[in-house]
Amino acid sequence: MTTRRQLLGTGAALLAAPGIARAQETPGVTATEIRIGNTMPYSGPASAYGSIGRSHQAFFRMINDQGGIAGRKINFITYDDGYSPPKTVEQVRRLVEQDKVALLFNTLGTPTNSAIVRYVNQRKVPHLFVSTGADKWGNYQDTPWTIGWQPSYRTEAQIYAKHMLATRPDARLGLLYQNDDFGKDYVAGVRDVLGPRFDSVVKAVSHEVTDPTIDSQVVTLQGSGADVLLTATTPKFAAQTIRKVFDVGWRSAIHYLTNVSISVGTVMDPAGPEKGVGIITSAYLKDPTDAGWNADPGMNEWRAFMQKYIPDGDMKDGSYPFAYGVAQTMLQVLKQCDMDLSRERMMKEVANIRDFVPATLIPGIKVATSPTNFHPIRQMQLQKWTGTTWERFGGVLEGTSI
């Protein structure tokens, strides 16, 4: 079902005349309203991420309850694209050409954003904090109206490869990846570290997002003699991989898992929490199942938000803290714009975030950008699945995308 949330404000205070004049030049910005567009897979193979869009709807409702931004209420319009690139193109055209949104925020998916990136950059529509860690979203030279938020998948893969070499220097790696730019970033990151050794020590097998299962790929990787596994895929297939690895008795493998598919509620519990014990991933967000954050002020702020605005939300679903953190970053940019909400000013402030710390980020990790840095988050910390929660180990690691 297509979801559309319109939060229109009334009775907003009139702004100074110059501010109103400038606002009227920007599609989606009036004296009383800011229209923000979004696409999200509320259905389809990546529907587990739908909770992100649901959280955004609630977050902007909260901001409107608090008076909005610069005297304006936020009209957040979100449509279901089913994680289908052609559908994303259709919905984004609708948002830009019919709904006249001022900007796109946190549109989800590497293949889906890849399908619209040229269109939005040609039209100079801010395409902000896309919900994908593909390394290319940091390409400010070629796509200056697009920026990511979360750490680069390529950097993440580099960290796993370095950890593998430090703990098992003679390891053979099985790499299961989604056959798109998302998955291929992990292949590139591992290759960055292994260099010429890659072809001799890595067995890489891909899958399509339309595949019903990845069982045959797991069997192939096990049969290759790999004693380490890196899984780079979306939640549905990540849960399938964890189950299949356990069921075929592939106990000797160290299993690295992409950090976009580590939600306890949507991956680990459905897979069978006991089947993933020992899996290693990276984190930049506080895990809601980690008792170490029970008294954390930032997580208490998030919990209060959930209790009031999404009382039936799954508190184990890591997508909710993700959504809260990225929405806080979007709010910070709008605040920095002050009364000038032109698209040009938005992009200027997007490239001028100074060590902003959303409530749900791990201490020591921050959001920072510049005109030549469109990778807002570059720090991560390794963590291991205990069977009930993710347990962090080691210090905060910083990567540099290539």
C-alpha positions in Angstrom: 0.0 0.0 0.0 1.3 3.4 -0.9 1.8 5.6 2.2 1.4 9.4 2.0 1.7 11.5 5.1 0.8 15.2 4.9 1.4 17.3 8.0 0.1 20.7 7.1 0.5 23.5 9.5 -1.8 26.4 10.2 -1.4 29.7 12.0 2.4 29.9 11.4 3.9 33.3 12.0 4.6 35.4 9.0 8.2 35.8 8.1 10.1 38.9 7.1 9.4 39.9 3.5 12.8 39.0 2.1 12.5 35.5 3.6 9.1 35.0 2.1 10.2 36.1 -1.3 13.2 33.7 -1.3 11.0 30.9 -0.1 8.5 31.4 -2.9 11.4 30.8 -5.3 11.9 27.3 -4.0 9.5 24.5 -4.9 7.9 23.0 -1.8 8.7 25.9 0.5 6.0 28.4 1.4 5.5 30.8 4.3 3.8 27.9 6.3 5.2 24.7 4.8 8.2 22.6 3.8 7.5 19.6 1.6 10.0 16.8 1.9 9.8 13.7 -0.3 10.8 10.1 0.3 10.6 6.6 -1.2 10.7 3.5 1.0 10.2 -0.2 0.4 7.0 -0.7 2.4 6.5 -3.8 0.3 8.7 -6.2 -1.6 12.0 -8.0 -0.8 13.4 -5.2 1.4 10.2 -4.4 3.3 11.9 -4.9 6.6 13.2 -1.4 6.1 9.7 0.0 6.0 10.0 0.9 9.7 12.5 3.6 8.7 9.8 5.4 6.7 7.3 4.9 9.5 9.8 6.5 12.0 10.3 9.5 9.7 6.6 10.1 9.6 6.5 10.1 13.4 9.6 12.2 13.7 8.4 15.0 11.5 5.0 14.9 13.3 6.9 15.4 16.5 8.8 18.4 15.0 5.5 19.9 13.9 4.0 19.4 17.3 7.0 21.5 18.6 6.3 24.3 16.2 8.0 23.2 13.0 11.1 24.8 11.4 11.5 28.5 10.8 7.8 29.0 11.4 6.9 26.3 8.9 5.4 22.8 9.3 6.9 19.9 7.6 4.8 18.0 5.0 6.5 14.7 4.7 5.4 12.7 1.7 6.5 9.1 1.4 5.7 6.6 -1.2 6.2 2.8 -1.5 8.6 1.8 -4.3 8.8 -1.9 -3.4 12.7 -1.7 -3.8 12.1 -1.7 -7.5 14.2 0.9 -9.4 11.5 1.5 -12.2 9.0 2.2 -9.4 11.4 4.5 -7.7 11.8 6.5 -10.8 8.0 6.8 -11.2 7.5 7.8 -7.5 10.4 10.3 -7.5 9.1 12.0 -10.7 5.7 12.2 -8.9 7.3 13.8 -5.9 9.4 16.3 -7.9 7.0 17.2 -10.7 3.5 16.8 -9.1 4.0 17.2 -5.3 6.7 19.9 -5.9 8.9 18.8 -2.9 11.7 21.0 -1.8 14.1 18.0 -1.4 14.3 14.3 -1.2 15.3 12.8 2.1 16.7 9.3 3.0 15.3 7.5 -0.1 16.3 3.9 0.5 18.3 1.5 -1.5 21.4 1.4 -3.6 19.8 0.2 -6.9 16.8 2.5 -6.4 18.8 5.6 -5.7 21.1 4.7 -8.6 18.1 4.8 -10.9 17.2 8.4 -9.9 20.6 10.1 -9.1 21.1 11.6 -12.6 17.5 12.9 -12.7 17.6 14.7 -9.4 21.1 16.1 -10.1 20.0 17.4 -13.5 17.1 19.1 -11.8 19.2 20.3 -8.9 16.9 18.8 -6.3 18.7 18.2 -2.9 19.0 14.4 -2.6 19.9 14.2 1.1 21.3 11.5 3.4 20.3 8.6 1.1 19.6 5.4 3.0 22.5 3.4 1.5 26.2 3.2 2.2 27.3 2.9 -1.4 30.7 4.6 -1.7 29.6 6.6 -4.7 27.2 8.8 -2.7 30.3 10.7 -1.6 31.1 11.7 -5.2 30.5 15.4 -4.8 32.2 16.2 -8.1 29.8 14.3 -10.3 26.7 14.3 -8.2 26.9 17.5 -6.1 23.2 17.4 -5.1 23.4 13.9 -3.6 24.9 12.9 -0.3 24.9 9.8 1.9 24.9 9.5 5.6 25.9 6.1 6.9 29.5 4.8 6.6 30.6 3.6 3.1 30.1 -0.1 2.4 33.5 -0.1 0.8 35.2 1.2 3.9 33.2 -1.3 6.0 34.5 -4.2 3.9 38.1 -2.9 4.2 37.7 -3.1 8.0 36.5 -6.7 7.9 39.3 -7.7 5.5 41.9 -6.1 7.8 40.4 -7.8 10.8 40.4 -11.2 9.0 44.1 -10.8 8.1 45.0 -9.9 11.6 43.2 -12.9 13.1 43.4 -15.5 10.3 46.2 -14.4 8.0 45.9 -17.7 6.0 42.1 -17.6 5.7 40.1 -18.4 2.6 37.2 -16.0 2.2 33.7 -16.8 0.9 32.0 -13.6 -0.2 28.2 -13.6 -0.7 27.0 -10.4 -2.2 23.9 -8.8 -3.7 24.5 -8.3 -7.4 24.2 -4.5 -7.5 26.3 -1.5 -6.5 25.5 -2.2 -2.8 27.1 -5.7 -2.9 29.8 -4.8 -5.3 31.2 -2.2 -2.9 32.0 -5.0 -0.5 33.9 -6.9 -3.3 35.8 -3.7 -4.0 36.6 -3.1 -0.3 38.0 -6.6 0.2 40.0 -6.2 -3.0 41.5 -2.9 -1.8 43.0 -4.8 1.2 44.0 -8.1 -0.4 45.3 -6.7 -3.7 46.7 -9.4 -6.0 45.9 -12.1 -3.4 42.2 -11.6 -3.9 41.7 -14.1 -6.8 43.6 -16.8 -5.0 42.0 -16.5 -1.5 38.4 -15.3 -2.3 35.5 -17.2 -3.7 32.8 -14.6 -4.5 29.2 -15.6 -5.3 26.4 -13.2 -6.1 22.6 -13.3 -5.9 19.8 -11.3 -7.4 17.4 -9.4 -5.2 14.6 -11.3 -7.0 16.0 -14.7 -6.0 13.7 -16.7 -3.7 16.6 -18.0 -1.6 20.4 -18.0 -1.4 20.6 -21.6 -0.2 22.6 -22.8 -3.3 25.1 -19.9 -3.0 25.8 -20.8 0.7 26.4 -24.5 -0.3 28.7 -23.4 -3.1 30.7 -21.2 -0.8 31.0 -23.9 1.8 32.1 -26.4 -0.8 34.9 -23.9 -1.9 36.8 -24.6 1.2 36.3 -21.1 2.6 36.8 -20.8 6.4 35.6 -17.2 6.6 32.3 -15.8 5.2 31.3 -12.2 4.5 27.6 -11.7 3.8 26.7 -8.4 2.0 23.0 -8.5 1.4 19.6 -7.1 2.7 17.8 -8.4 5.8 15.6 -11.1 4.2 18.6 -12.8 2.6 20.9 -12.1 5.6 18.4 -14.1 7.8 18.3 -16.9 5.2 22.1 -17.0 5.1 22.5 -17.3 8.9 20.0 -20.1 9.0 21.5 -22.0 6.1 25.1 -21.7 7.4 23.9 -23.1 10.7 21.8 -25.9 9.1 24.6 -27.2 6.8 27.0 -27.3 9.8 29.4 -24.7 8.5 30.7 -24.2 12.0 34.4 -23.4 11.3 33.6 -20.1 9.5 34.1 -16.7 10.9 31.0 -14.9 9.6 31.2 -11.1 8.9 27.8 -9.5 8.2 27.0 -6.2 6.6 25.9 -3.7 9.2 22.7 -2.8 7.3 21.3 -6.3 8.1 21.9 -6.7 11.8 18.6 -5.6 13.3 17.7 -8.0 16.1 14.0 -7.7 15.3 14.2 -8.1 11.6 17.3 -10.4 11.1 18.7 -12.1 14.1 15.5 -13.2 15.8 13.9 -14.4 12.5 17.1 -16.3 11.6 17.1 -17.9 15.1 19.2 -16.0 17.5 21.2 -19.1 18.6 22.2 -19.7 14.9 24.2 -16.5 14.6 26.3 -16.7 17.7 29.8 -15.3 16.9 28.9 -13.3 13.9 31.0 -10.1 13.6 29.8 -6.9 12.2 30.5 -3.2 12.6 28.4 -0.5 14.3 28.0 3.2 14.4 24.6 3.2 16.0 23.7 2.2 19.6 22.0 -1.2 19.6 18.6 -1.0 21.4 19.1 -4.5 22.7 22.4 -3.7 24.4 21.9 -3.3 28.1 24.9 -1.0 28.2 22.7 1.8 26.8 19.9 1.4 29.3 20.8 4.6 31.1 22.2 6.4 28.1 20.6 9.9 27.7 20.5 9.7 23.9 18.8 6.3 23.9 16.4 7.5 26.6 15.5 10.4 24.3 14.9 7.9 21.5 12.8 5.6 23.8 10.6 8.6 24.9 10.1 9.4 21.2 9.1 5.8 20.5 6.8 5.6 23.5 4.9 8.8 22.5 4.9 8.6 18.7 5.3 4.9 17.8 4.0 3.0 20.8 3.6 -0.2 18.9 7.0 -0.1 17.3 9.4 -3.1 17.7 12.0 -1.8 20.2 14.4 -4.5 19.0 14.4 -3.1 15.4 17.6 -1.3 14.8 16.1 0.6 11.9 14.3 2.9 14.4 17.5 4.3 16.0 19.0 4.6 12.5 15.9 6.6 11.3 16.0 8.8 14.4 19.7 9.7 14.0 19.5 10.5 10.3 16.3 12.5 10.8 18.0 14.5 13.5 20.8 15.3 11.0 18.2 16.5 8.5 16.7 18.7 11.2 20.1 20.1 12.0 20.6 21.1 8.3 17.3 22.9 8.2 18.1 24.7 11.4 21.4 25.8 10.0 19.6 27.2 6.9 17.8 29.7 9.3 15.2 31.6 7.2 16.8 30.8 3.8 15.4 27.5 2.7 16.5 27.8 -0.9 17.9 24.6 -2.4 21.3 26.2 -2.8 21.4 27.2 0.9 20.4 23.7 1.9 23.3 22.2 -0.1 25.7 24.8 1.4 24.6 23.7 4.9 24.7 20.0 4.0 28.4 20.5 3.3 29.0 22.4 6.5 28.1 20.0 9.3 30.5 20.4 12.1 30.9 17.3 14.3 27.1 16.9 14.9 26.3 14.0 17.3 22.8 12.5 16.9 21.3 10.9 20.0 21.7 7.3 18.6 25.3 7.3 17.5 28.0 5.4 19.5 30.2 7.8 21.5 33.2 8.9 19.5 31.3 8.7 16.3 30.1 12.0 14.7 28.5 13.5 11.6 30.9 15.9 9.8 30.9 17.2 6.2 32.7 19.8 4.1 32.5 20.9 0.4 35.0 18.1 -0.4 33.7 15.5 2.1 30.3 13.9 1.3 30.9 10.9 3.6 29.3 12.2 6.8 30.1 9.2 9.0 33.5 7.5 8.8 33.9 5.8 12.1 32.8 2.3 13.2 33.3 -0.2 16.0 33.4 -3.9 15.6 30.9 -6.0 17.5 29.9 -9.7 18.0 26.6 -11.4 18.3 26.2 -13.2 21.7 22.9 -14.9 21.0 20.9 -12.1 22.7 22.6 -8.9 21.7 25.5 -7.3 19.9 28.6 -6.9 22.1 31.1 -4.3 21.0 34.8 -4.9 21.2 38.0 -2.9 20.4 38.1 0.8 19.8 36.4 3.1 17.3 37.9 2.6 13.8 38.0 5.3 11.1 38.1 4.4 7.5 38.8 6.5 4.4 36.9 5.7 1.3 38.9 5.3 -1.9 
